[in-house]
Amino acid sequence: MEAAIHPSTLVNNRQGRMLDIVWDDGQTQHLPHALLRAQCKCTVCQSQRLLAGAAQAAPEADVRIDEIRQVGAYGVQLIFSDKHERGIYPWTYLRSLASET
């Protein structure tokens, strides 16, 4: 069984609109706020993507993360400037987004 990975550092770079993560294995990620908003896995966002298909508009490029709430040892809840706060981002999901940047 693979060991769980967790961030050793998590910084919300509001000015640069990036979530900067240093993982406990030394890997780093710089995830744009707009990408994180677009990749939200909450049921509302997933349903909208399924219904809209490829025609769905991406969230505004100027969206930002206003707040980060820890969700146990599991991950974080991201609160966005467009008031969206339904998504929970598990550590494994955030790590998988490395290929999206």
C-alpha positions as CSV (number, residue, x, y, z in Angstrom):
1,M,0.0,0.0,0.0
2,E,1.3,3.4,-1.0
3,A,2.0,5.9,1.9
4,A,-0.3,8.9,2.0
5,I,1.2,12.1,0.9
6,H,0.6,15.5,2.6
7,P,1.8,19.0,2.1
8,S,4.5,20.3,4.3
9,T,3.8,23.9,3.2
10,L,0.6,25.3,1.7
11,V,0.6,29.0,0.8
12,N,-2.2,31.0,-0.8
13,N,-0.4,33.5,-3.1
14,R,-3.3,35.9,-3.5
15,Q,-1.4,38.5,-5.5
16,G,-0.2,35.8,-8.0
17,R,-3.5,33.9,-7.8
18,M,-1.7,30.7,-7.1
19,L,-1.9,28.0,-4.5
20,D,1.8,27.0,-3.7
21,I,2.3,23.6,-2.3
22,V,5.5,21.9,-1.1
23,W,4.8,18.2,-0.5
24,D,6.4,16.1,2.2
25,D,8.4,14.3,-0.5
26,G,10.0,17.6,-1.7
27,Q,7.8,18.0,-4.9
28,T,6.4,21.5,-5.4
29,Q,3.3,22.7,-7.2
30,H,2.0,26.1,-8.2
31,L,-1.7,25.7,-9.0
32,P,-3.6,28.7,-10.5
33,H,-6.7,29.7,-8.5
34,A,-8.7,29.7,-11.8
35,L,-7.7,26.1,-12.5
36,L,-8.7,25.0,-9.0
37,R,-12.1,26.6,-9.4
38,A,-12.6,25.0,-12.8
39,Q,-11.6,21.6,-11.5
40,C,-14.0,21.7,-8.5
41,K,-15.3,18.2,-7.8
42,C,-18.5,19.1,-5.9
43,T,-21.7,17.6,-7.2
44,V,-23.0,21.0,-8.5
45,C,-19.9,21.7,-10.6
46,Q,-19.7,18.1,-11.8
47,S,-23.4,18.1,-12.8
48,Q,-22.9,21.5,-14.6
49,R,-19.9,20.1,-16.5
50,L,-21.8,17.0,-17.6
51,L,-24.9,19.0,-18.7
52,A,-22.9,21.6,-20.5
53,G,-20.2,19.3,-22.0
54,A,-17.4,21.1,-23.8
55,A,-19.5,24.3,-24.1
56,Q,-19.2,25.2,-20.4
57,A,-17.4,28.5,-19.9
58,A,-14.4,28.5,-17.6
59,P,-14.6,30.5,-14.4
60,E,-13.3,34.1,-14.6
61,A,-9.5,34.3,-14.8
62,D,-9.5,36.8,-12.0
63,V,-11.1,34.4,-9.5
64,R,-9.1,34.0,-6.4
65,I,-9.1,31.9,-3.2
66,D,-10.2,34.0,-0.3
67,E,-9.9,31.4,2.4
68,I,-8.6,27.9,3.0
69,R,-10.2,25.6,5.6
70,Q,-8.5,22.4,6.7
71,V,-10.6,19.3,6.4
72,G,-9.0,16.9,8.9
73,A,-6.0,15.2,7.6
74,Y,-7.8,14.6,4.3
75,G,-7.5,17.9,2.4
76,V,-8.8,21.4,2.3
77,Q,-12.0,23.3,1.4
78,L,-11.3,26.3,-0.8
79,I,-13.5,29.4,-0.6
80,F,-13.4,31.4,-3.8
81,S,-14.0,35.1,-4.5
82,D,-17.1,34.1,-6.6
83,K,-18.5,32.8,-3.2
84,H,-18.2,29.1,-4.3
85,E,-17.3,27.0,-1.3
86,R,-18.8,23.6,-1.9
87,G,-15.7,21.7,-3.1
88,I,-13.3,19.7,-0.9
89,Y,-9.9,19.1,-2.4
90,P,-8.3,16.0,-1.0
91,W,-4.5,16.0,-1.0
92,T,-4.4,13.2,-3.6
93,Y,-6.6,15.2,-5.9
94,L,-4.5,18.3,-5.6
95,R,-1.4,16.3,-6.3
96,S,-3.0,14.8,-9.4
97,L,-3.5,18.3,-10.8
98,A,0.2,18.6,-11.4
99,S,-0.4,17.4,-14.9
100,E,-2.9,20.2,-15.5
101,T,-0.5,23.1,-15.0
